[in-house]
Amino acid sequence: MDRLNMRNRPLQIGILGAANIARNFIAGVAPSKMLTVAAVASRDPAKAEAFARETGVPRFHGSYEALLADREIDAVYIPLPNSLHAEWAIRAAESGKPILCEKPLAVTGKEGRRMFAAARANNVPLVEAYPYLAQVQTAKLRKMIATGAIGKVKLIRSSFGITSVDPANIRLSPSLGGGALLDAGSYAMSLIRIVAGERPARVQATASFAANGVDLTTIANIAFPSGLLAQLSCSFETGYHRHALIGGDGGVIETNFLNHPPASGPAILQVKRGIAFGAAFEPLDVPDGNGFLREAESFAASLSNGPVQWTGASEAESLDILDSLDAIRASAQTGAWVELSE
């Protein structure tokens, strides 16, 4: 599509859904001069109206179809349950709307490919929302890896855990794409893929499952063509933790790759240069900031000035993440290694 002309007005974003994450997104992007949330949609008109009034959104629609038909909406943000991402991203693409879709992009790699195919067919951008990727913390991490600050990366450990045991929570619904792997695990896998810079070759996993079949804790070993090895862990059964360790042959990096510091805690990015036993970690100064705001402004900039402005996952990275999650899920059923196709 032609780049959007945002010189005269902010990008007008419509939101499909009225869940808590949509409320947090609206609050996060409120200070922006580059974009504004212009409308929200729910399949319940009364809910849409109440949500719009509560959050200060000027317009509401009683169906997702109505929002996609709204000619004043430039682009859409999709924070729907995981199982609905593919359907509504495709329908948004068919309506000519650029799409910022919450992670995980889809439930499976097959769905993700259908989404990108629809976006290409309708000449609209589609990107996956990982707020931490828009943070300065992550930009500095990428630069250190690219410039060899710790030498050649040999090992990555990435872990994300929370407590989520309420059976009414959509995170635990098998029909809505629930489970620790698709939720917290998608974050851990995205960090691994972005640091590795390549598609995994094979994975091996084990998991504990709820009675309804969704995974509550999953641990995976991941092998890459270059010889790099990684470990992923994610859980709905632990206290909150979010941590990654990246080991190279010339040093170590640690980070908590947060979405929204300081609201979620202080951003941590520290590097140990060299391989000496007593070498100390050097903490790096990274500014705080709301990840929704940084991510949404990156999205807006990419629509007006080209995709080079997008700081998040590329199409290849998003698909590799989904394929890796597919393979981990398959391996967790048997414990056997699962190969990823090229």
N, C-alpha and C positions, 0 to 999 in steps of 0.2 A: 504494500500500500504506500501511497505518498506519505512522506513525513508530515506529522501533524504540525500545523502552525500554531504555536502557543505564545506568540508574541503579544497578542491582544487579550488573552484570557488564560487562566490556569486550565490544565487538563481536567476534564470533567469525568470523574470515575463513578461507576455504578457498582454496587455490591450485591452479589447474589447470596442471600441468606442473612439471617439476623441472629446469629449465635454470638457467644461471648467474644470470640476472636474478632468478629466484625466490629464489635464495640471497641475493642482495644486498638484495632487498626485505625478506626475513625479518630480516636483520641490521639494516637501517635502522629498521624499526618496533619492534625489540625493546624500546626504552626506554618505549614508550607505555603509559599507563594507560587509554587510551580504546579500544584494540583489541588483539587478539592473534591470531597465526596459529595456528589450532586444528587444521588438517589440510592435507595436501598429497596430490595425486593424480598418478599416472603411469599410462600404459597398460601399463607393465611393473611388476608388483607388487614384484619384488625391488628394482628401482630406487627405487620409492616408499618402501619400508621403509628402504633404505640412506640415502636423502636425508633422511627424517624423523629418523633417528638422528643423522646428521651435523649437522643444523641445529637439533636440539632441538624439533622440532614434535611434539606429543604423539600425533597420530593420522595414519594414512596410508590411502590407498585405492588399490587396484590397477586402477582405471578412473576416467575422468572422470565417468561416469554414477553411480558409487557415491558420489562426493563430492557431486554435485548432489542425491542422495537423502538425504544426511546431514541429519537434522532439527536437529542441534546447530549447523549452519553457518548464520550469518546472512546472509553476503554472500560473493561470490567475487572474486578477483583473477585476471585472465587475462593471463599473460605468454607465451602460446604463439606460435609462428611466425605471421607476418602472415596467411597464407592460412587459418588456423584460427580467427581472431578471430570472424568472423561466425557460423560454425556453433555455436561453443560459447557465445558471448554469447546467441544466440537460445535455445539449450537451457537456459542458466542462467535466462533470463527466464521460460521456460515452467515452470521448477522453482520460480519465485517468489523467486529470489535476486537482490538488487541486485548490480550489476556495476561493478567498476573494471577497465577494459580498457586494456591497454598501447597506446601509440601505434604506428603509425597505427591508428585505430579499425578500419579495414578496408582491403582492397586497392582498393576502388572506392567511389565515392559511392553507387552502387546497393546495394551490400552494406550500407553504413552506414545507408541509409534502412530497409532490412529489419530491421536490428538495433534501431533506435529504434522502429519500428512494433511489433516483438515486445515491447519493454519497455513501451510504452504499453498494449498489449493485455493484458498481465499485471500492469499497475499496479506496476512496479518501476523504480527509477532505473537509468540506464546513463550512465556518464561515461567520458571518455577521459583516460588518464594521461600527463600531461606534468609531471614533477616540478618543472621550473623555474617553472611557473606558480604553484606554492604557495610560492615563496620571497619573502621581504620585498623582495628586489631587484626582482622583477617587480611587486609591489604598488606600490612607489614609482614605477616606470616608468609604470604605468597612471595613477597619480595625476598625474604631471607632464604626461602627454599630455592628460588630461581637463581639467586646469586651465590649459592653454595656456602651460606653462612655456617652450616654444620656438615659440610661435605656432601657425600652421596648418601641419600636417605636409604636406610636398611630396614627400619622397623617403625611401624605406627601402631599405637594403641589408642583406641577411641571409645569412650564410654559415656553413656547418658542414662540416668535412672531417676525415676520419680515413684511416688506411691499413688496408685490409681486402682482401687479395689471396689468402687461403687458399681454394682452391676447395671445401674441405670445409665452410667456414663457411656457415651457413644464410642469412647476409646476401647471399650470391651465388647462391642457388638460385632459379631462375625459378618453380618449382612451389610454393615456399613464400612467394612474395611478396617476393623479394629485390630488391636494387638500391639505389643511393645515394639516389634520390629518395624512396622510401618509408621509408627509414631516417633518414639525416641530413637529407634534404630536408623531411621532415614537420615537424621542429623549426624549420627556417628558415621554412617556410611558415606555421607556427602563429604565430610572432613577427610576421610581416608582417600576417597577418589580424587579430590582436588589436590591434596598434597602429593599423592602418588603420580599424578599426571598421566596415568594410563589405565586401561581397562583391566580388571582382574582376569586371571586365567582360570582359577578354580577356587571353590570354597568348601569348607566342612564345618558343620554346626551342630549344636545340641540346644534343646530348649525345654522349659517347663510350661505346661499348658493349663488353662482354665477348663472347667467342665464343658464349656460351650465350644472349645477348640481353639480359641485365640491364645497366642503365646503371651506369657506373663514375664518371662525372662529368656533371653536368647544370647548365646555366645557363639562367635564364629571365628574361624581361622581363614585368612584370605591370602592367596598366593598370586603374585603378579608375574608377567612374562620376564621382567627384568631381574627377577630374583628377590625383589622386595617382598617382605612378609608383613601382614597386619593382623591385628586382633580387634574385633568389635564386640562390645557388650551393651545390652540395653535391658531395661527392666521397668516393670510397673510395681515391683514388690520391695523396693528399697527406699531409703531416704534419698533426698535430692542430691544428685552429683552430676557433674558435666566436666569432663576432663579429657585431654588428649596429650600424649607424649609422642614426640617424633625424634627417633634416634638416628643420627648419621655417623659416618665414620670419622667425622671431625667435630662432633658436638651433639647437643640435645636441646630441643625446644619443648616447652610446656605451655599449654594454653587451656582456658576454659571456654573458648569460642562462644561467648554469650550473645544472645539476641539483643538484649536491652539493658546494658549496664548504664547506670548503677542500680536501676530498679531490681534487677535480678542478682545483684552483687557486684563487686568491683571487677573490672576486666583484668584478666591475668594473661600476660604474654612475657615469658622469660626465656633466656637463652644461656646455655652453658657452652662456651667456646673452648674447643680442645678436648682431649681425651684423658687428661690427668685425673687421678682418683679424687684429689682434693679440690678440683676446679669448682668455683662458686657460680651459681646462677646470677645472671644480670637481668634485673627486671627492666622491661621497656615501658616507657610512658605511652599509654594509648588513651585517647580522649573517650569519654562516655558519650552515649547518644541513643536515641530510640531507633531500633532497627527497622521498624515499620516506616518511619520517616525517611531514613537513608535509602532504604530499598525502593520505596515508592518514588522518590525523587530520581533515583537512578533509572527506574522504569520510564518515568516521564521524559527524562533527558534522552533516553534511547529512542523514544518515539519522535522527538523533534530533531535530534542531531545525529541519529544513527546508532546501530547496535553496539558500537565500540564504547558507548557510554554506560552500557549495562555491566554492573559489577557482580552479578550473580552467576548461577550455573549456566553453562552453555547447553545446547541441545544434546551434544555428545555426552557431556557429564551427566545430565539428567537421565538419559537412557541407560548409561552404564550403571548409575545408582539403582534404577529400577530393576535392571537385569540381575544385579548383584543381590538385591533383596529377594527376587524370585528364587535364585539359586540357594541362598541361605535358608529360605523357607522350605524348599524341597529337601535340602540336606538335613534339616532339623527333624524331619519325619523318619529318617533312617540312620543318620549319623555318618553316612558315606560321603566321600568327596563328590562334588558336582562340578562338571566342567562348564564354563561359559563359552558359548559359540562366538565366533568372530562377528 
